[in-house]
Amino acid sequence: MIRINSLKKIFRQGAKDITVLSGLDLNVKRGECVIIRGPSGCGKTTLLNIIGCLTRPTDGEVFIADKRISHLPEHFRCQLRRSKIGFVFQQFNLIAGYTAVDNVGIPLAPLGIGESDRRRRALFLLDFLGLADRADFPVNELSGGEQQRVAMARALINAPDIIIADEPISNIDAQTSEKVIDILTRLNREGKTLLISTHDRLLIERLPVTSSHEFNAGRLV
Amino acid sequence: MTSSKHHEFWGIAGRNVLRFPGHALTIFIPLFIAMGLASVMTFIKDGMYHDALKSITMLPDITIQQMDSGRIGHINASLSKQISSYENVQNVSPRIWGHVPVATAKGIVTYTMMGIDPGNITFGNKLNLKIENGRFLNPADRHCAVVGKIFAQQNNVKIGTKIFLKDTLGNESEFSIIGTFACPASIFNADLILTDLQGAAEFFGYNNSEYSDLGVHLKDPAQAALVSGMILADNKNIRALTKSQLSEMIRQAYASKSGIFQLMWLIILLTIFLLCWAQTSSIGLRMKQEIGLLKAVGWQTLDIIELKMFEVLIIGLAGLLTGILFGIIYLYLGAPLLKDYFLGWAAMYPQFPVPIYIEWSSLFLLFVVGVFPLSVATIFPAWLMGTIEPDSAIRSL
């Protein structure tokens, strides 16, 4: 499902080049649950962002469903983000002032899906994630855990094959963490490919992990 | 169910505008004021321009004036015979006219008195006015006057009333009102006193062989330029003004050379420019975040630009349309408080309704000035930010 060859990412900071990923390789099969571990700042988020088509690698290749996505024009990468990938951000990244249901449904608008249909689909997911009663609340009035579940619902709205979650329980309490882990487990059982970055042992222990990789000097071991 | 994505974007754009009412109002309120003022100015300017054009329909095909040292002087009656002999000239009607400044309780108002030869003018054809009460002048009338309907209302004048005109320059005379008229140019309805040639000559102190100007009526008005050229070639120190030349003079006075309007337009453009600057600088971080998020969830850059354009169009059109609506209502209420400033010379002319004319071209100009710069100020940064990768946009927070 996901194949990465010799991936490199170098950030330029002033006159200095910072190498975050240096010749990284990774293979993820359909339906697997893969964990990326490592301390903060080691490059987990950068790797997920490259796989999620949110940024481009400096060098190397990324394949999703045998399509080389690393060098695709932005238009096609956008289509991939829309159809194949659901991304759950560490900081939730919801649109302030929108209600939960509006945030969840926003990826459907460019497809020309009408408001009532967007609402119906979003409500289904919010109900699935236990947030039906908070659907019409502005997201800035929701707790961290609720915002995380709204972000998950948004990631699922296009029924993606791959779900990428960046530190999905790092900003929520223990009780909500359990709920999020349950949801991720259910999604994996339904056949979704999960790619999750974390340094939380609870997540690694509770998820049906297929493989777990540790970051070491810009590579996975 | 799928519908047009553009339709969906309108709905989302509307909600986005309401999401930040403070931001929307900071654009809407100055735009509303600027567009309100601009529309009032433009509609009055267009109104006065069209009123002036209507007044030209009352003029002869060619107006001949004597020039003394570059200023308008009295024209000799003998020229009338000479011009009558030209081919294509139907008749030549002499006029004696001038301004009559009259002191009133509200200050000095200036009327226009015009003495005409009723026997030498094709009334109804050449003078574009309609008698509402009484009758028009006859060749036998002496010291009789026909006045505009607004003049009659404002001075409480009826048929048979004798008015004693005394101006601040020392001219005085009595006139009998024999009729009131209505004409398309509202200024004439308010300020024009039509009288017989002799009455006007006595009032202004002309001798029998002099007139203010000569009105030349042609059999074929399309030949005005040709006849005017012939008259000028045969005579020194006169000027011959055709209707088209007068129209051009009016167009220049109310269009490109209308200084006060240009100045106000400059102020309005400056306001719009400042608005755009405020809009561009205030949307930076918030827009960058949203664009990054929308791109991350599958929106194309063009989708985002379209959404942002709709947002600014909603605010811009709301400001523009309410501004124009305010302008129209304000003008139909008689432009209270600001009427004299807009008319400028109202201290000299008698009071008359503000002429209003709404042209599609002016509405288009207001739209372009009000909405286009604002759209560019929004869309350009949106496009720039849309080229940034979603990761960079989100991380910049």
Interface residues (C-beta under 8 A of the other chain):
Chain A: N49 G52 L54 T55 R56 E74 H75 C78 Q79 R81 R82 S83 F87 F89 N93 L94 I95 G97 Y98 D102 I106 P107 A109 P110 L111 G112 I113 G114 E115 S116 D117 R154 N158
Chain B: M1 T2 S3 S4 K5 H7 E8 F9 G11 I12 R15 R19 F20 E290 L293 L294 K295 A296 V297 G298 W299 Q300 T301 D303 E389 P390 D391 S392 I394
